[in-house]
Amino acid sequence: MKDVSDIQTIMADIGQKAKAAAAELAFASSTDKTQALNAAAAAVWARRGEIISANVKDMAFGREKGLSDAMLDRLMLDEARIQGMCEGLRAVAAQDDPVGKTVEEWDRPSGLHIKRVRTPLGVIGVIYESRPNVTADAGALCLKAGNAVILRGGSESFHSTGVIHGCLVDGLKAARLPIHAIQRVPTRDRAAVSEMLIMTHTIDVIVPRGGKGLVGLVQREARVPVFAHLEGIVHIYIDASADPEKALKVVLNAKTRRTGICGAAECLLIHRDVVDTIGRGVVRALIDAGVEVRGDSEVALIDGVVPATEDDWGREFLDMIIAAKVVEDVDAAITHIRTYGSNHTDCIVTEDDAAADRFFQRLDSAILMRNASTQFADGGEFGMGAEIGIATGKMHARGPVGAEQLTSFKYLVTGDGTIRT
């Protein structure tokens, strides 16, 4: 393992190279960026055997570390997931280039013409855990938005991210773009993360994507601005007017499709009027699907339910476990979510427009849904091609962070010998 002075030297070099690359990317053509991303997609597919072999090493490392089944699922790559990575790269390539796009323009009585146009942020540092596909998503989105990126994946995905990063560099070379536009921290040493957080002269924003521990560390120690991606403590509230079939489909999919992603449902709230009808049916279906339901005193009356403890509220299980509670009405559901939620994604199942409007107006989660699985909380599903994360803060970017959210803006002001009196 390298000593701290070595890490500081390595990271300073990476930062300077990224800053130089960002200066060139700021005016790179849309054609070149598109070519780079399509070439990267081709490289990922061509090197899929190499990626899978690297992933086998990472899976073994993850098992030795004692990762949960859900975390191992996040880590695992097969041909289908690699194909998804390629599709994501091509989808980002096909999007309109946000750089240089006019957001607004107007004329002033003084004779000035003013335009506000999108411009890259500069250098973005992405710190993430487990999911190696984030390497491709983050690299693609940053490049599309004209930003250089420094990628620091989790120690458990070290080998997989290395090969995927190599494919992104292949794409840059094919388009003759600066190869340091997408860099990867070449060490598992955690000192590199600490160093990234204070690189104020070369990194413009940090995006943490991972568990509560990682995000908390970044928020506490970063001197660089942060787009926070907090844990997904996702709630689904079954209202008194919920359609039984919709409730069953939405809850089962939201909990069981993939338990290890941030859009997976973690808490089920059931209106008192339907706890013995729709609620009982949904809870029984969850148990039959292999989900451990941890219920309050009323839900625990249903056969197979485990009594919940206070620690189960506001908990991100990332596993085949869900907390469940009876609430009096939509306002009680809102109060519970405000108390225990993480402002990530929350859903109401209802046929009552007034209840849905109240839920949407009075909660401030980044994503609010009605009668739809929370597993749709994903930039790809929102038509962004991919996402760098789901920001739960309120400054600059919020919700799925795609290419457009990775830009800032500048004002272009034109006069004709115009002076101020």
Residue pairs with C-beta under 8 A, 6 or more apart in sequence:
1 187
1 189
2 10
2 187
2 189
4 191
7 187
7 189
7 191
7 192
7 195
8 195
10 185
10 186
10 187
10 192
11 185
11 192
11 195
11 196
11 199
12 199
12 202
14 150
14 180
14 183
14 185
15 123
15 150
15 199
15 201
15 202
15 203
16 202
17 180
17 183
18 123
18 148
18 149
18 150
18 180
18 181
18 183
18 202
18 203
19 122
19 123
19 148
19 202
20 178
20 180
21 148
21 178
21 179
21 180
21 181
22 120
22 122
22 123
22 146
22 147
22 148
22 181
24 177
24 178
24 181
25 120
25 143
25 146
25 147
25 148
25 177
25 178
25 181
26 99
26 119
26 120
26 146
28 146
28 177
30 97
30 99
32 175
32 176
32 177
33 93
33 97
33 143
33 144
33 146
33 175
33 177
34 93
34 94
35 171
35 174
35 175
36 143
36 171
36 172
36 174
36 175
36 177
37 89
37 90
37 92
37 93
37 140
37 143
37 144
37 171
38 89
38 90
38 93
38 171
39 170
39 171
39 174
39 175
40 89
40 136
40 139
40 140
40 167
40 168
40 170
40 171
40 172
41 85
41 86
41 87
41 89
41 90
41 93
41 171
42 86
43 166
43 167
43 168
43 170
43 171
44 51
44 82
44 85
44 86
44 89
44 136
44 164
44 167
45 82
45 83
45 86
47 163
47 166
47 167
48 79
48 82
50 163
51 77
51 82
51 160
51 163
51 164
51 167
52 77
52 78
52 79
52 82
54 159
54 160
54 162
54 163
55 75
55 76
55 77
55 132
55 159
55 160
57 159
58 75
58 132
58 156
58 157
58 158
58 159
58 160
59 72
59 75
59 76
61 155
61 156
61 158
62 71
62 72
62 75
62 130
62 156
63 72
65 156
67 75
67 130
67 156
68 260
68 318
68 319
69 319
70 259
70 260
70 318
70 319
71 130
71 156
71 260
71 318
73 258
73 259
73 260
74 130
74 131
74 260
74 261
75 130
75 131
75 132
75 156
75 157
75 160
77 132
77 133
77 160
81 133
84 133
85 133
85 136
85 137
85 164
88 133
88 136
88 137
88 140
88 380
88 385
88 386
89 136
89 140
89 386
91 380
91 385
91 386
92 140
92 141
92 144
92 384
92 385
92 386
92 403
93 140
93 144
94 385
95 144
95 384
95 385
95 403
97 144
98 118
98 144
98 145
98 403
98 404
98 406
98 407
99 118
99 119
99 120
99 145
99 146
99 407
100 117
100 118
100 119
101 117
101 118
102 115
102 116
102 117
103 116
103 117
103 118
103 409
104 115
104 116
105 113
105 114
105 115
105 116
106 113
106 114
107 113
107 114
108 114
110 415
110 418
110 420
111 415
111 416
111 418
112 413
112 414
112 415
112 418
113 413
113 414
113 415
114 411
114 412
114 413
114 414
115 411
115 412
115 413
115 414
116 409
116 410
116 411
116 412
117 409
117 410
117 411
117 412
118 404
118 407
118 408
118 409
119 146
119 407
119 408
119 409
119 410
120 145
120 146
120 147
120 406
120 407
120 408
121 145
121 147
121 204
121 205
121 406
121 407
121 408
122 147
122 148
122 204
122 205
123 147
123 148
123 149
123 150
123 202
123 203
123 204
124 138
124 142
124 147
124 148
124 149
124 150
124 203
124 204
124 205
124 206
124 207
124 388
124 406
125 149
125 150
125 152
125 196
125 199
125 203
125 205
125 206
125 207
125 224
126 134
126 138
126 142
126 149
126 150
126 151
126 152
126 206
126 207
126 209
126 388
127 152
127 193
127 196
127 206
127 207
127 208
127 209
127 210
127 214
127 218
128 134
128 138
128 151
128 152
128 153
128 154
128 208
128 209
128 210
128 389
129 153
129 154
129 156
129 157
129 209
129 210
129 211
129 214
130 154
130 156
130 157
130 210
131 157
131 209
132 153
132 157
132 160
132 161
132 164
133 164
134 153
134 209
134 388
135 151
135 153
135 157
135 160
135 161
135 164
135 165
135 168
135 184
136 164
136 167
136 168
136 386
137 379
137 386
137 387
137 388
138 149
138 151
138 207
138 388
139 149
139 151
139 165
139 168
139 182
140 168
140 385
140 386
141 384
141 385
141 386
141 387
141 388
141 401
141 402
141 403
141 406
142 148
142 149
142 182
142 388
142 406
143 149
143 168
143 172
143 177
143 181
143 182
144 403
144 406
145 403
145 404
145 406
145 407
146 407
147 406
148 178
148 180
148 181
148 182
148 183
149 181
149 182
149 183
150 183
150 184
150 185
150 196
150 203
151 161
151 165
151 182
151 183
151 184
151 185
152 184
152 185
152 192
152 193
152 196
153 161
153 184
153 185
154 210
155 188
158 188
161 184
162 184
165 182
165 184
168 182
169 179
169 182
172 178
172 179
172 181
172 182
173 179
185 192
185 196
193 217
194 221
196 203
196 206
196 224
197 206
197 218
197 221
197 222
197 223
197 224
198 221
198 222
198 223
198 224
199 224
200 223
200 224
203 224
204 224
204 225
205 224
205 225
205 226
205 227
206 218
206 222
206 224
206 225
206 226
206 227
207 226
207 227
207 229
207 388
207 389
207 401
208 214
208 215
208 218
208 219
208 226
208 228
208 229
208 389
209 229
209 388
209 389
210 229
211 231
211 316
212 230
212 231
212 316
215 228
215 229
215 230
215 231
218 226
218 228
219 226
219 228
226 393
227 388
227 389
227 391
227 393
227 396
227 397
227 401
228 391
228 392
228 393
229 262
229 389
229 390
229 391
229 392
229 401
230 342
230 343
230 344
230 392
231 262
231 316
231 342
231 344
232 261
232 262
232 263
232 264
232 266
232 316
232 342
232 344
232 345
232 377
232 390
233 266
233 267
233 314
233 315
233 316
233 340
233 341
233 342
233 344
234 254
234 262
234 263
234 264
234 265
234 266
234 267
234 344
234 345
234 346
234 347
234 374
234 377
235 265
235 266
235 267
235 268
235 269
235 333
235 336
235 337
235 340
235 341
235 346
235 347
236 250
236 251
236 254
236 265
236 267
236 268
236 269
236 346
236 347
236 348
236 349
236 374
237 269
237 270
237 271
237 327
237 330
237 333
237 337
237 346
237 347
237 348
237 349
237 359
238 247
238 251
238 268
238 269
238 270
238 271
238 274
238 278
238 279
238 282
238 349
239 271
239 274
239 330
239 333
239 348
239 349
239 350
239 352
239 355
240 271
240 273
240 274
240 329
240 350
240 352
240 355
241 350
241 351
241 352
241 355
242 271
242 274
242 278
242 349
242 350
242 351
243 349
243 351
243 371
244 277
244 278
244 281
246 349
246 371
247 278
247 282
247 349
248 278
248 281
248 282
248 285
249 373
250 347
250 349
250 371
250 372
250 373
251 265
251 268
251 282
251 285
251 286
251 349
252 282
252 285
252 286
252 289
253 373
253 375
254 263
254 264
254 265
254 347
254 373
254 374
254 375
255 264
255 265
255 286
255 289
255 291
255 320
255 322
256 286
256 289
256 290
256 291
256 320
257 264
257 373
257 375
258 264
258 375
259 317
259 318
259 319
259 320
260 318
260 319
261 375
261 378
262 316
262 344
262 345
262 377
262 390
263 344
263 345
263 374
263 375
263 376
263 377
263 378
263 390
264 318
264 374
264 375
265 322
265 347
265 374
266 315
266 316
266 317
266 322
266 323
267 313
267 314
267 322
267 323
267 324
267 325
267 336
267 340
268 282
268 283
268 286
268 293
268 322
268 323
268 324
268 325
269 324
269 325
269 326
269 327
269 333
269 336
269 337
270 278
270 279
270 282
270 299
270 324
270 325
270 326
270 327
271 279
271 326
271 327
271 328
271 329
271 330
271 333
272 326
272 327
272 328
272 329
275 298
275 299
275 326
279 299
279 326
280 302
283 293
283 295
283 299
283 302
283 305
283 324
284 302
284 303
284 304
286 293
286 322
287 293
287 304
287 305
290 320
291 320
291 321
291 322
292 306
292 320
292 321
292 322
293 299
293 302
293 304
293 305
293 306
293 321
293 322
293 324
294 305
294 306
294 307
294 308
294 309
294 312
294 321
294 322
294 323
294 324
295 302
295 305
295 306
295 307
295 308
295 323
295 324
295 325
296 308
296 324
296 325
296 326
297 307
298 326
299 305
299 308
299 324
299 325
299 326
300 306
300 307
300 308
305 324
308 323
308 324
308 325
312 323
313 323
313 325
313 336
313 339
313 340
314 339
314 340
314 341
314 342
315 323
316 342
317 323
325 336
327 333
327 336
330 348
330 350
330 355
330 358
330 359
331 358
333 348
333 359
334 358
334 359
334 362
334 363
337 346
337 363
337 365
338 363
341 363
341 365
342 392
343 364
343 365
343 366
343 392
344 365
344 366
344 367
344 377
344 390
344 392
345 365
345 366
345 367
345 368
345 369
345 374
345 377
345 390
346 359
346 363
346 365
346 367
346 368
346 369
346 374
347 368
347 369
347 370
347 371
347 372
347 373
347 374
348 355
348 356
348 359
348 360
348 368
348 369
348 370
348 371
349 370
349 371
350 356
350 359
350 370
350 371
356 370
359 368
359 370
360 368
360 370
366 390
366 391
366 392
366 398
366 399
367 374
367 377
367 390
367 399
367 400
369 376
369 377
376 382
377 390
377 400
378 387
378 400
379 385
379 386
379 387
379 388
379 390
379 400
379 401
379 402
380 386
380 387
382 399
382 400
382 402
384 400
384 402
384 403
384 404
385 402
385 403
386 402
387 400
387 401
387 402
388 401
388 402
388 406
389 400
389 401
390 399
390 400
390 401
391 397
391 398
391 399
391 401
391 405
392 398
396 405
396 408
397 405
397 406
